[in-house]
């Protein structure tokens, strides 16, 4: 008889899922591939491994515990902790690494230090610290030729010569409100720009951000952990309020001088993307409403050069950000836009402004590389639940799809070596990683297997495999004509009788939940506990293009809810589905969706769990909220209708609220306002708070307790068969 998956087992070590290789990189000068993966004994410690392409052997290169890796954030600076949270980095050990061009050494940022790890004669890594003992660094970047490494220490930018070991300090004005070389909160959290400084191609110039948070009003939040409470002063850029001042500077290594290139203002406050060539810098900036994205060029060799506007993408709703422009050898720029509703590539000639869209797949979500007049991208053409590798001819002659198997392919391309790596899975196939020959005009070879997750008798998930449920992916048409994809995972056990369903919701812009990929075991936790699970990619969700996202503009919590209700209606012919026993559960925007769904449509959901929910957009940050809702003063009615508190009088079904008591993203105030309003309405609800937990709530003990509580709540109210 199979075992039943429990929260205790799912979130405890050893991990139930094999340590799947990630962050795969071709090692320069060697026929080998490096990758990060969990250690065999702990899901929280990442190690560095190597795969030898000739022998087919894997070996451990580096375990961070051997050089004293920490396992907590206690000793980290505020900047280090912020970087972890913004990157959603929940592990310790090897979380980042960069090979030097000769392939004989790599740079490893670890616990505030930067190590040069050299491969010695017996093929093992020896780690040497580069920075002063006792100092702590963050934001490491390697110059293109591997000559210098740059980093931020105590808010100031430095770089170090890897040849001589000499350190140069670039800035000296850091303070409690000023940092250099790091992204501001909005850039990292909402723009997904994690870089704060950039090297030019020839390493003569080092461009960097200078962020002054002093214009942002200080707010105070109560942060509670197991040892007590403290008041935290935080300069949080609320919706409609003042943003930080951001400047772009450049340091010239030849003259040892710096000059300012750009400064934010009220009209254009957002520095979105940066690309630096040998003699020019290209910057993309957004206006406050995010309806314009302007690309400009600055001549780095001209001391007084002003930004030269090259191209502006505009939208009646908002403009999504993508990667920085790619600088081609002849001086042209490869960029992208969503002017036609989905993302495409285009060539821009800075000399005359000629803009030439390129034929490509229906939607592009990642640019990997450019080689031999070919852009290599990932995206989809016919089915948005899949992900494939495509090659787009820069001469406009067309595009081809490289990967063929139905499912999701995530690739790493080394076109100069004539190879690429394909990490593949689908609903019934666990992750498989293969190495393929790169033949521009020929068929794709079968590939050399690097890794395959085999759920056999020795696999930790094997005891649960007999009742593992494969999901079904289907679609229906939304009320305005869009294809809405959904994924239905049936409950284990007898499907001849009516069974309850949990709607596992996110609903907000950005993430895509329904993908033809090996699913998260969290879905199996619910399934093996007797619940079916429904996930829906409603209008507004990601990887479909702006035309699909924009229906939620200026009123969130409306079309997203409608699409979920219509998805439930689409299940009317599913024999086991009991429409009288439907729960709803979500985290962050998903918590917001839980509350908006229950309050606007009482009786449709038997019970709901809202984790770290947004309640009032006036309490959230400017860049995210104003992108989708517009400025508060220009959309008063929209903000009111998108506010959970407006609809709480109609919330009558059982509710469980959960929140981390140290959340610095969706502040705990969101939940206290809900609590206060429900108490005024004399409405019963359940509450569970987690001392010390941030927004992601990833600690093992928190995850175990949280999902034990959620399952018990739904078992009481939905009574699974």
GULO-24126 format. One record per residue (C-alpha): residue in one letter; x, y, z. Coordinates in steps of 0.1 Angstrom, whole numbers, padded with zeros to 4 digits, always signed. Layout:
GULO-24126
AXYZ...
***
This chain:
GULO-24126
X+0000+0000+0000X+0013+0034-0009X+0022+0060+0017X+0003+0093+0018X+0022+0125+0014X+0023+0148+0045X+0036+0183+0051X+0061+0169+0075X+0076+0147+0048X+0073+0171+0020X+0092+0199+0037X+0117+0179+0056X+0151+0164+0046X+0162+0145+0027X+0143+0162-0001X+0116+0142-0019X+0128+0155-0052X+0162+0147-0066X+0187+0175-0067X+0180+0187-0102X+0209+0205-0118X+0204+0243-0122X+0224+0273-0134X+0242+0251-0159X+0273+0267-0174X+0298+0255-0200X+0333+0257-0183X+0356+0278-0205X+0384+0259-0221X+0371+0225-0210X+0347+0199-0223X+0327+0201-0191X+0296+0216-0176X+0292+0230-0141X+0259+0233-0122X+0244+0239-0088X+0222+0214-0070X+0211+0207-0035X+0234+0187-0013X+0223+0151-0008X+0215+0157+0029X+0199+0192+0030X+0175+0211+0007X+0188+0244+0021X+0225+0240+0011X+0235+0243-0025X+0267+0227-0038X+0287+0231-0071X+0291+0200-0093X+0307+0192-0126X+0297+0170-0155X+0325+0157-0178X+0311+0156-0213X+0337+0129-0224X+0334+0104-0196X+0298+0112-0187X+0307+0114-0150X+0294+0138-0123X+0315+0149-0094X+0313+0174-0066X+0334+0205-0072X+0326+0225-0041X+0306+0221-0009X+0303+0255+0007X+0304+0240+0042X+0340+0231+0036X+0349+0269+0036X+0326+0278+0064X+0293+0285+0048X+0266+0300+0071X+0232+0285+0074X+0213+0316+0086X+0210+0353+0078X+0221+0364+0113X+0254+0378+0103X+0243+0393+0070X+0241+0430+0064X+0208+0447+0055X+0219+0449+0019X+0227+0412+0018X+0193+0402+0034X+0175+0425+0010X+0192+0410-0020X+0182+0375-0009X+0146+0385-0004X+0143+0403-0037X+0159+0374-0056X+0137+0350-0036X+0168+0332-0026X+0160+0307+0001X+0191+0285+0001X+0226+0288+0015X+0259+0278+0001X+0266+0282-0036X+0239+0305-0048X+0260+0323-0074X+0292+0316-0093X+0311+0330-0123X+0338+0313-0142X+0369+0333-0152X+0376+0332-0190X+0404+0307-0187X+0382+0282-0169X+0409+0275-0143X+0392+0294-0116X+0358+0308-0107X+0345+0336-0084X+0322+0326-0056X+0304+0352-0034X+0297+0335-0001X+0288+0350+0033X+0298+0385+0024X+0333+0374+0011X+0343+0368-0025X+0365+0337-0031X+0387+0329-0060X+0383+0291-0064X+0412+0276-0083X+0413+0241-0098X+0447+0226-0087X+0466+0197-0101X+0444+0170-0086X+0413+0186-0101X+0399+0200-0068X+0390+0236-0060X+0410+0257-0036X+0392+0288-0023X+0411+0320-0016X+0393+0351-0002X+0399+0383-0022X+0385+0409+0001X+0397+0422+0035X+0389+0399+0064X+0359+0411+0084X+0344+0431+0055X+0312+0421+0038X+0305+0425+0001X+0274+0422-0021X+0264+0428-0057X+0295+0411-0073X+0301+0416-0110X+0330+0403-0132X+0343+0425-0160X+0338+0409-0195X+0375+0399-0200X+0378+0387-0164X+0402+0415-0154X+0383+0430-0126X+0357+0421-0100X+0334+0448-0086X+0313+0448-0055X+0296+0470-0029X+0308+0473+0007X+0288+0494+0032X+0270+0512+0004X+0300+0522-0016X+0313+0507-0049X+0347+0491-0052X+0366+0471-0078X+0396+0448-0075X+0422+0438-0101X+0424+0400-0103X+0459+0403-0116X+0475+0425-0089X+0450+0423-0061X+0448+0461-0059X+0415+0475-0047X+0400+0508-0060X+0373+0526-0042X+0349+0543-0067X+0325+0561-0043X+0328+0575-0008X+0294+0591+0000X+0274+0562+0013X+0251+0569+0042X+0219+0556+0059X+0200+0568+0028X+0226+0567+0000X+0239+0535-0017X+0261+0531-0048X+0262+0502-0071X+0231+0485-0059X+0195+0485-0073X+0169+0503-0053X+0140+0484-0038X+0116+0491-0067X+0142+0481-0093X+0149+0447-0077X+0114+0438-0064X+0093+0450-0093X+0115+0457-0123X+0136+0425-0117X+0167+0445-0123X+0191+0430-0098X+0222+0448-0111X+0233+0481-0098X+0265+0485-0118X+0278+0475-0152X+0311+0471-0170X+0318+0483-0205X+0330+0457-0230X+0366+0468-0228X+0364+0474-0190X+0374+0510-0193X+0341+0522-0179X+0321+0512-0149X+0286+0525-0148X+0267+0525-0116X+0235+0536-0098X+0235+0561-0070X+0203+0557-0050X+0191+0584-0024X+0162+0572-0004X+0159+0604+0017X+0129+0617-0003X+0109+0586+0007X+0090+0592+0039X+0100+0570+0068X+0072+0546+0078X+0073+0522+0107X+0062+0486+0109X+0061+0462+0138X+0083+0432+0132X+0077+0403+0156X+0098+0372+0161X+0100+0345+0187X+0120+0367+0210X+0098+0397+0210X+0088+0428+0189X+0107+0457+0175X+0097+0487+0155X+0114+0489+0121X+0119+0522+0103X+0115+0516+0066X+0115+0540+0036X+0088+0522+0017X+0077+0539-0016X+0039+0536-0012X+0015+0540-0041X+0011+0576-0051X+0039+0588-0028X+0075+0600-0035X+0100+0576-0050X+0137+0575-0043X+0161+0597-0063X+0181+0575-0087X+0211+0586-0106X+0233+0569-0132X+0270+0576-0130X+0300+0563-0149X+0336+0559-0137X+0365+0561-0162X+0393+0538-0152X+0418+0556-0174X+0412+0590-0158X+0400+0578-0124X+0371+0603-0126X+0333+0599-0124X+0305+0619-0140X+0267+0618-0138X+0249+0606-0169X+0212+0607-0159X+0190+0616-0129X+0154+0606-0122X+0126+0632-0119X+0089+0632-0112X+0080+0625-0149X+0106+0597-0155X+0115+0582-0121X+0124+0547-0132X+0158+0534-0145X+0147+0501-0161X+0175+0486-0181X+0212+0493-0190X+0235+0480-0217X+0271+0492-0220X+0292+0488-0252X+0328+0498-0257X+0321+0535-0261X+0284+0540-0256X+0258+0533-0229X+0222+0525-0237X+0195+0531-0210X+0158+0525-0209X+0137+0547-0186X+0100+0546-0177X+0076+0574-0169X+0057+0573-0137X+0025+0558-0153X+0047+0532-0171X+0030+0539-0204X+0063+0550-0221X+0096+0531-0222X+0123+0553-0238X+0156+0540-0251X+0185+0565-0252X+0222+0564-0261X+0250+0582-0243X+0285+0586-0258X+0309+0577-0230X+0339+0592-0248X+0323+0627-0249X+0326+0643-0215X+0294+0664-0219X+0273+0641-0240X+0236+0641-0232X+0212+0612-0237X+0202+0608-0274X+0166+0594-0277X+0165+0564-0301X+0131+0547-0296X+0100+0550-0274X+0075+0522-0269X+0041+0535-0257X+0009+0519-0245X-0026+0529-0234X-0022+0506-0204X+0014+0499-0195X+0047+0488-0211X+0062+0455-0198X+0099+0453-0193X+0122+0428-0210X+0159+0423-0212X+0183+0452-0220X+0190+0459-0257X+0216+0436-0272X+0244+0454-0289X+0253+0438-0322X+0288+0439-0337X+0279+0464-0364X+0263+0488-0340X+0227+0479-0345X+0206+0471-0314X+0184+0440-0310X+0154+0449-0288X+0119+0438-0283X+0084+0453-0279X+0047+0443-0275X+0033+0468-0298X+0013+0440-0316X+0001+0425-0283X+0027+0398-0278X+0065+0401-0276X+0086+0401-0307X+0122+0410-0316X+0132+0440-0337X+0164+0456-0351X+0171+0493-0344X+0198+0512-0363X+0209+0541-0340X+0224+0560-0369X+0191+0566-0387X+0164+0553-0363X+0154+0525-0387X+0132+0501-0368X+0126+0466-0383X+0104+0440-0366X+0116+0404-0371X+0093+0375-0379X+0093+0351-0350X+0072+0329-0328X+0039+0341-0313X+0055+0352-0281X+0091+0355-0268X+0099+0353-0231X+0138+0351-0231X+0167+0361-0254X+0195+0336-0249X+0222+0347-0273X+0230+0361-0307X+0254+0342-0330X+0261+0343-0368X+0232+0366-0376X+0208+0345-0356X+0190+0353-0324X+0184+0324-0301X+0153+0328-0280X+0128+0308-0259X+0090+0312-0261X+0060+0296-0277X+0042+0297-0310X+0010+0276-0309X+0006+0265-0273X+0014+0290-0244X+0016+0261-0219X+0048+0249-0237X+0082+0265-0239X+0106+0259-0268X+0139+0270-0283X+0137+0291-0315X+0162+0306-0339X+0153+0339-0355X+0172+0351-0386X+0183+0387-0382X+0179+0393-0419X+0142+0389-0415X+0139+0357-0435X+0121+0338-0408X+0124+0315-0378X+0127+0279-0369X+0118+0258-0338X+0147+0237-0325X+0131+0217-0297X+0103+0194-0307X+0091+0172-0277X+0058+0185-0263X+0064+0202-0230X+0087+0228-0215X+0123+0232-0226X+0148+0255-0208X+0180+0258-0227X+0216+0270-0223X+0233+0277-0256X+0270+0278-0265X+0267+0283-0302X+0305+0290-0305X+0311+0255-0293X+0284+0240-0315X+0263+0227-0286X+0233+0235-0264X+0218+0220-0232X+0181+0212-0230X+0164+0209-0196X+0130+0192-0204X+0099+0180-0187X+0062+0176-0192X+0032+0165-0171X+0043+0128-0172X+0081+0132-0176X+0103+0142-0147X+0132+0166-0155X+0156+0154-0181X+0188+0172-0192X+0205+0165-0225X+0234+0179-0245X+0228+0185-0282X+0249+0194-0312X+0242+0228-0327X+0234+0224-0364X+0220+0256-0378X+0203+0240-0408X+0203+0203-0398X+0181+0180-0377X+0184+0180-0340X+0203+0150-0327X+0190+0127-0299X+0214+0143-0274X+0238+0131-0248X+0220+0125-0215X+0234+0145-0186X+0207+0139-0161X+0174+0121-0158X+0152+0119-0127X+0141+0083-0125X+0114+0077-0099X+0125+0041-0092X+0126+0021-0061X+0155+0040-0048X+0139+0074-0053X+0126+0091-0022X+0093+0098-0039X+0088+0062-0049X+0065+0053-0019X+0040+0079-0031X+0042+0072-0068X+0013+0047-0069X-0012+0074-0060X+0005+0102-0080X-0021+0119-0101X-0013+0133-0135X-0030+0167-0143X-0052+0174-0172X-0046+0207-0191X-0076+0221-0210X-0090+0255-0221X-0121+0275-0225X-0129+0309-0241X-0132+0339-0219X-0161+0363-0222X-0140+0386-0244X-0126+0359-0267X-0093+0349-0251X-0082+0313-0246X-0081+0305-0208X-0060+0275-0199X-0065+0256-0168X-0049+0226-0151X-0070+0200-0132X-0053+0175-0108X-0078+0149-0097X-0079+0136-0061X-0064+0102-0054X-0088+0074-0045X-0123+0066-0056X-0135+0089-0084X-0169+0073-0087X-0182+0095-0059X-0184+0133-0057X-0151+0148-0044X-0141+0183-0032X-0120+0207-0051X-0094+0233-0041X-0088+0263-0064X-0051+0270-0059X-0050+0306-0071X-0025+0333-0079X-0043+0353-0105X-0020+0384-0106X+0002+0397-0134X+0036+0380-0140X+0035+0343-0131X+0022+0316-0153X+0008+0286-0134X-0004+0263-0162X+0025+0247-0179X+0032+0214-0195X+0060+0206-0170X+0066+0181-0142X+0044+0195-0115X+0051+0207-0080X+0047+0181-0053X+0025+0205-0034X-0003+0197-0058X+0002+0160-0049X+0000+0169-0012X-0036+0181-0017X-0045+0153-0041X-0033+0126-0018X-0052+0142+0010X-0084+0138-0010X-0088+0171-0028X-0088+0178-0065X-0068+0209-0074X-0076+0235-0101X-0052+0262-0113X-0062+0288-0139X-0042+0312-0160X-0067+0340-0160X-0066+0372-0181X-0038+0392-0166X-0014+0363-0160X+0020+0362-0177X+0037+0347-0208X+0008+0357-0230X+0016+0392-0240X+0002+0426-0231X-0031+0421-0250X-0039+0392-0227X-0027+0410-0195X-0043+0444-0200X-0080+0435-0193X-0074+0440-0156X-0061+0475-0161X-0074+0500-0135X-0095+0474-0117X-0077+0444-0103X-0097+0416-0087X-0124+0416-0113X-0118+0398-0146X-0094+0375-0128X-0122+0364-0105X-0146+0360-0134X-0122+0337-0152X-0119+0315-0122X-0157+0312-0118X-0160+0304-0155X-0133+0277-0151X-0154+0261-0124X-0184+0262-0148X-0161+0244-0174X-0158+0215-0150X-0195+0207-0150X-0189+0174-0170X-0162+0162-0146X-0179+0133-0129X-0161+0134-0096X-0163+0172-0091X-0187+0183-0063X-0196+0220-0070X-0210+0222-0034X-0175+0216-0019X-0151+0241-0034X-0122+0256-0014X-0099+0284-0025X-0064+0291-0014X-0037+0315-0024X-0006+0334-0013X+0002+0371-0018X-0018+0382-0049X-0034+0347-0045X-0045+0357-0010X-0060+0389-0024X-0078+0368-0050X-0091+0344-0023X-0107+0373-0005X-0120+0391-0036X-0135+0358-0049X-0152+0350-0016X-0165+0385-0009X-0178+0393-0044X-0194+0359-0049X-0206+0346-0016X-0216+0309-0017X-0195+0299-0046X-0166+0289-0024X-0172+0267+0007X-0141+0280+0025X-0109+0299+0018X-0074+0304+0029X-0057+0338+0023X-0019+0338+0030X-0001+0372+0031X-0029+0389+0012X-0028+0424-0003X-0059+0442+0010X-0055+0478+0001X-0034+0489-0029X-0027+0522-0011X-0004+0501+0012X+0016+0486-0016X+0046+0500-0036X+0043+0525-0063X+0059+0507-0093X+0038+0476-0091X+0005+0491-0082X+0005+0521-0105X+0015+0499-0135X-0018+0481-0132X-0041+0506-0114X-0028+0539-0126X-0021+0568-0103X-0044+0569-0072X-0057+0604-0079X-0066+0595-0114X-0085+0563-0106X-0103+0568-0073X-0132+0545-0081X-0109+0518-0095X-0089+0518-0063X-0120+0516-0042X-0135+0487-0061X-0101+0469-0061X-0099+0472-0023X-0107+0441-0003X-0122+0461+0025X-0149+0475+0002X-0163+0440-0003X-0158+0424+0031X-0194+0430+0043X-0204+0403+0018X-0178+0378+0030X-0198+0351+0049X-0180+0318+0042X-0153+0303+0065X-0120+0320+0062X-0084+0313+0075X-0060+0342+0074X-0022+0337+0075X+0007+0361+0075X+0044+0363+0084X+0050+0388+0112X+0082+0402+0096X+0069+0406+0061X+0085+0437+0045X+0068+0432+0011X+0031+0428+0017X+0032+0444+0051X+0014+0427+0081X-0008+0458+0081X-0027+0444+0051X-0040+0416+0073X-0045+0437+0105X-0069+0459+0084X-0088+0428+0073X-0089+0416+0109X-0102+0449+0122X-0129+0452+0095X-0141+0416+0100X-0143+0422+0138X-0163+0454+0132X-0187+0433+0111X-0189+0406+0138X-0177+0380+0113X-0159+0349+0126X-0126+0339+0110X-0095+0319+0118X-0060+0334+0121X-0024+0320+0121X+0006+0343+0122X+0043+0333+0120X+0069+0351+0141X+0100+0362+0122X+0086+0350+0088X+0091+0372+0058X+0068+0373+0028X+0078+0340+0012X+0075+0320+0044X+0100+0294+0032X+0114+0282+0065X+0109+0244+0069X+0090+0246+0102X+0068+0274+0089X+0060+0254+0058X+0052+0222+0077X+0029+0240+0102X+0013+0262+0076X+0002+0233+0053X-0009+0211+0083X-0031+0240+0093X-0044+0245+0057X-0052+0208+0052X-0069+0206+0086X-0090+0237+0078X-0102+0223+0044X-0108+0188+0058X-0132+0203+0084X-0151+0224+0059X-0149+0203+0027X-0149+0168+0042X-0129+0149+0015X-0142+0115+0007
***
